[in-house]
Amino acid sequence: MADDAPQITMDDFLKVDIRVGRVVRAEPYPEARRPAMKLWIDFGPEIGEKKTSAQVTVHYTPESIVGQQVMAVVNFPPRQIGKFMSEVLTLGFADENGAIVLAEPKSDVPLGGRLH
């Protein structure tokens, strides 16, 4: 465990609703303060399609990311990112240079599936 990370309970973890979705549309977001893309992600029939802004332009293009399964927190309140309303937080890890690599399942899983 990281020294500065507070310990949480299982109940705390269960409050975070992390689901898998498929990117169905992506476009550049040149108005963002840092290089970003607008993503539309399909989380299946229970949750539907949600949009987000993601700073993933180093490893992905709009063309390469469409069709990819990604993981996102779906129970945050919407957040205004410039002129764009972000509805979910797409998850990833920083590479050695700080560029984001998206978290994704190794194999395709049903859309809307919750992280256990």
ChimeraX commands (.cxc) that place a marker at each C-alpha (Angstrom):
marker #1 position 0.00,0.00,0.00 radius 0.5
marker #1 position 1.24,3.49,-0.79 radius 0.5
marker #1 position 2.36,5.28,2.37 radius 0.5
marker #1 position 0.11,8.29,1.75 radius 0.5
marker #1 position -3.03,6.34,0.72 radius 0.5
marker #1 position -5.66,6.20,3.45 radius 0.5
marker #1 position -7.07,2.79,4.29 radius 0.5
marker #1 position -10.67,2.25,3.23 radius 0.5
marker #1 position -13.26,-0.32,4.18 radius 0.5
marker #1 position -14.98,-2.78,1.86 radius 0.5
marker #1 position -18.10,-0.61,2.20 radius 0.5
marker #1 position -16.07,2.38,0.91 radius 0.5
marker #1 position -14.90,0.35,-2.10 radius 0.5
marker #1 position -18.43,-0.87,-2.87 radius 0.5
marker #1 position -19.60,2.75,-3.15 radius 0.5
marker #1 position -17.39,3.21,-6.24 radius 0.5
marker #1 position -19.31,1.86,-9.24 radius 0.5
marker #1 position -16.68,0.88,-11.85 radius 0.5
marker #1 position -18.16,-0.53,-15.05 radius 0.5
marker #1 position -16.90,-1.64,-18.44 radius 0.5
marker #1 position -18.08,0.07,-21.59 radius 0.5
marker #1 position -17.17,0.29,-25.25 radius 0.5
marker #1 position -16.07,3.54,-26.88 radius 0.5
marker #1 position -18.59,4.13,-29.69 radius 0.5
marker #1 position -17.52,7.63,-30.73 radius 0.5
marker #1 position -14.45,9.80,-30.19 radius 0.5
marker #1 position -13.39,13.21,-31.39 radius 0.5
marker #1 position -10.62,15.69,-30.63 radius 0.5
marker #1 position -11.28,18.28,-27.92 radius 0.5
marker #1 position -9.01,21.15,-28.97 radius 0.5
marker #1 position -10.73,23.61,-26.58 radius 0.5
marker #1 position -9.50,21.66,-23.52 radius 0.5
marker #1 position -6.70,23.21,-21.45 radius 0.5
marker #1 position -4.61,20.03,-21.87 radius 0.5
marker #1 position -4.76,17.79,-24.95 radius 0.5
marker #1 position -7.87,15.65,-24.65 radius 0.5
marker #1 position -10.54,13.71,-26.52 radius 0.5
marker #1 position -14.28,13.59,-26.15 radius 0.5
marker #1 position -15.47,10.00,-25.76 radius 0.5
marker #1 position -18.94,8.48,-25.93 radius 0.5
marker #1 position -19.02,5.13,-24.12 radius 0.5
marker #1 position -21.77,2.50,-24.28 radius 0.5
marker #1 position -22.26,0.80,-20.91 radius 0.5
marker #1 position -25.07,-1.48,-22.06 radius 0.5
marker #1 position -28.83,-1.29,-21.54 radius 0.5
marker #1 position -28.83,-0.68,-17.76 radius 0.5
marker #1 position -26.63,2.45,-17.86 radius 0.5
marker #1 position -26.69,3.44,-21.52 radius 0.5
marker #1 position -24.30,5.75,-23.33 radius 0.5
marker #1 position -22.28,8.29,-21.32 radius 0.5
marker #1 position -19.77,10.89,-22.43 radius 0.5
marker #1 position -16.47,11.96,-20.96 radius 0.5
marker #1 position -13.38,14.02,-21.64 radius 0.5
marker #1 position -10.13,12.07,-21.38 radius 0.5
marker #1 position -6.50,13.18,-21.61 radius 0.5
marker #1 position -5.41,10.19,-23.68 radius 0.5
marker #1 position -4.03,11.80,-26.85 radius 0.5
marker #1 position -0.49,10.41,-26.52 radius 0.5
marker #1 position -1.40,6.72,-26.89 radius 0.5
marker #1 position -4.73,6.97,-28.74 radius 0.5
marker #1 position -6.34,8.68,-31.71 radius 0.5
marker #1 position -10.09,9.02,-32.19 radius 0.5
marker #1 position -9.88,6.30,-34.85 radius 0.5
marker #1 position -7.88,3.86,-32.71 radius 0.5
marker #1 position -9.95,4.17,-29.55 radius 0.5
marker #1 position -13.38,3.55,-31.08 radius 0.5
marker #1 position -14.39,-0.05,-30.38 radius 0.5
marker #1 position -12.11,-0.41,-27.36 radius 0.5
marker #1 position -13.51,-1.56,-24.04 radius 0.5
marker #1 position -12.61,0.73,-21.15 radius 0.5
marker #1 position -13.35,0.97,-17.43 radius 0.5
marker #1 position -14.96,4.00,-15.84 radius 0.5
marker #1 position -16.49,5.23,-12.60 radius 0.5
marker #1 position -20.15,5.74,-13.48 radius 0.5
marker #1 position -21.53,7.09,-10.20 radius 0.5
marker #1 position -19.77,10.47,-9.98 radius 0.5
marker #1 position -21.95,13.52,-10.56 radius 0.5
marker #1 position -21.53,15.12,-14.02 radius 0.5
marker #1 position -18.63,17.58,-14.22 radius 0.5
marker #1 position -18.20,20.51,-16.57 radius 0.5
marker #1 position -14.90,20.27,-18.48 radius 0.5
marker #1 position -14.73,23.51,-20.44 radius 0.5
marker #1 position -17.82,23.57,-22.64 radius 0.5
marker #1 position -18.26,19.78,-22.39 radius 0.5
marker #1 position -20.20,17.91,-19.67 radius 0.5
marker #1 position -18.32,14.81,-18.53 radius 0.5
marker #1 position -20.61,12.11,-17.10 radius 0.5
marker #1 position -18.10,9.38,-16.13 radius 0.5
marker #1 position -14.44,9.13,-15.11 radius 0.5
marker #1 position -12.51,6.88,-17.48 radius 0.5
marker #1 position -9.71,5.04,-15.67 radius 0.5
marker #1 position -6.09,4.60,-16.66 radius 0.5
marker #1 position -2.52,4.52,-15.50 radius 0.5
marker #1 position 0.35,6.91,-16.22 radius 0.5
marker #1 position 3.20,5.52,-18.30 radius 0.5
marker #1 position 6.83,6.38,-17.49 radius 0.5
marker #1 position 6.33,9.83,-19.07 radius 0.5
marker #1 position 3.01,10.57,-17.38 radius 0.5
marker #1 position 0.82,9.87,-20.43 radius 0.5
marker #1 position -2.37,7.96,-19.66 radius 0.5
marker #1 position -2.86,4.34,-20.76 radius 0.5
marker #1 position -6.49,3.31,-20.34 radius 0.5
marker #1 position -7.47,0.45,-18.05 radius 0.5
marker #1 position -9.25,-2.24,-20.03 radius 0.5
marker #1 position -10.19,-5.89,-19.60 radius 0.5
marker #1 position -7.81,-8.36,-21.24 radius 0.5
marker #1 position -10.74,-10.07,-22.98 radius 0.5
marker #1 position -14.09,-8.70,-24.08 radius 0.5
marker #1 position -16.69,-8.81,-21.30 radius 0.5
marker #1 position -20.39,-7.89,-21.33 radius 0.5
marker #1 position -21.01,-4.13,-21.43 radius 0.5
marker #1 position -22.01,-2.68,-18.10 radius 0.5
marker #1 position -20.21,-5.37,-16.11 radius 0.5
marker #1 position -19.11,-4.17,-12.69 radius 0.5
marker #1 position -15.53,-4.45,-11.41 radius 0.5
marker #1 position -15.28,-6.95,-8.53 radius 0.5
marker link #1:1,2 radius 0.2
marker link #1:2,3 radius 0.2
marker link #1:3,4 radius 0.2
marker link #1:4,5 radius 0.2
marker link #1:5,6 radius 0.2
marker link #1:6,7 radius 0.2
marker link #1:7,8 radius 0.2
marker link #1:8,9 radius 0.2
marker link #1:9,10 radius 0.2
marker link #1:10,11 radius 0.2
marker link #1:11,12 radius 0.2
marker link #1:12,13 radius 0.2
marker link #1:13,14 radius 0.2
marker link #1:14,15 radius 0.2
marker link #1:15,16 radius 0.2
marker link #1:16,17 radius 0.2
marker link #1:17,18 radius 0.2
marker link #1:18,19 radius 0.2
marker link #1:19,20 radius 0.2
marker link #1:20,21 radius 0.2
marker link #1:21,22 radius 0.2
marker link #1:22,23 radius 0.2
marker link #1:23,24 radius 0.2
marker link #1:24,25 radius 0.2
marker link #1:25,26 radius 0.2
marker link #1:26,27 radius 0.2
marker link #1:27,28 radius 0.2
marker link #1:28,29 radius 0.2
marker link #1:29,30 radius 0.2
marker link #1:30,31 radius 0.2
marker link #1:31,32 radius 0.2
marker link #1:32,33 radius 0.2
marker link #1:33,34 radius 0.2
marker link #1:34,35 radius 0.2
marker link #1:35,36 radius 0.2
marker link #1:36,37 radius 0.2
marker link #1:37,38 radius 0.2
marker link #1:38,39 radius 0.2
marker link #1:39,40 radius 0.2
marker link #1:40,41 radius 0.2
marker link #1:41,42 radius 0.2
marker link #1:42,43 radius 0.2
marker link #1:43,44 radius 0.2
marker link #1:44,45 radius 0.2
marker link #1:45,46 radius 0.2
marker link #1:46,47 radius 0.2
marker link #1:47,48 radius 0.2
marker link #1:48,49 radius 0.2
marker link #1:49,50 radius 0.2
marker link #1:50,51 radius 0.2
marker link #1:51,52 radius 0.2
marker link #1:52,53 radius 0.2
marker link #1:53,54 radius 0.2
marker link #1:54,55 radius 0.2
marker link #1:55,56 radius 0.2
marker link #1:56,57 radius 0.2
marker link #1:57,58 radius 0.2
marker link #1:58,59 radius 0.2
marker link #1:59,60 radius 0.2
marker link #1:60,61 radius 0.2
marker link #1:61,62 radius 0.2
marker link #1:62,63 radius 0.2
marker link #1:63,64 radius 0.2
marker link #1:64,65 radius 0.2
marker link #1:65,66 radius 0.2
marker link #1:66,67 radius 0.2
marker link #1:67,68 radius 0.2
marker link #1:68,69 radius 0.2
marker link #1:69,70 radius 0.2
marker link #1:70,71 radius 0.2
marker link #1:71,72 radius 0.2
marker link #1:72,73 radius 0.2
marker link #1:73,74 radius 0.2
marker link #1:74,75 radius 0.2
marker link #1:75,76 radius 0.2
marker link #1:76,77 radius 0.2
marker link #1:77,78 radius 0.2
marker link #1:78,79 radius 0.2
marker link #1:79,80 radius 0.2
marker link #1:80,81 radius 0.2
marker link #1:81,82 radius 0.2
marker link #1:82,83 radius 0.2
marker link #1:83,84 radius 0.2
marker link #1:84,85 radius 0.2
marker link #1:85,86 radius 0.2
marker link #1:86,87 radius 0.2
marker link #1:87,88 radius 0.2
marker link #1:88,89 radius 0.2
marker link #1:89,90 radius 0.2
marker link #1:90,91 radius 0.2
marker link #1:91,92 radius 0.2
marker link #1:92,93 radius 0.2
marker link #1:93,94 radius 0.2
marker link #1:94,95 radius 0.2
marker link #1:95,96 radius 0.2
marker link #1:96,97 radius 0.2
marker link #1:97,98 radius 0.2
marker link #1:98,99 radius 0.2
marker link #1:99,100 radius 0.2
marker link #1:100,101 radius 0.2
marker link #1:101,102 radius 0.2
marker link #1:102,103 radius 0.2
marker link #1:103,104 radius 0.2
marker link #1:104,105 radius 0.2
marker link #1:105,106 radius 0.2
marker link #1:106,107 radius 0.2
marker link #1:107,108 radius 0.2
marker link #1:108,109 radius 0.2
marker link #1:109,110 radius 0.2
marker link #1:110,111 radius 0.2
marker link #1:111,112 radius 0.2
marker link #1:112,113 radius 0.2
marker link #1:113,114 radius 0.2
marker link #1:114,115 radius 0.2
marker link #1:115,116 radius 0.2
view
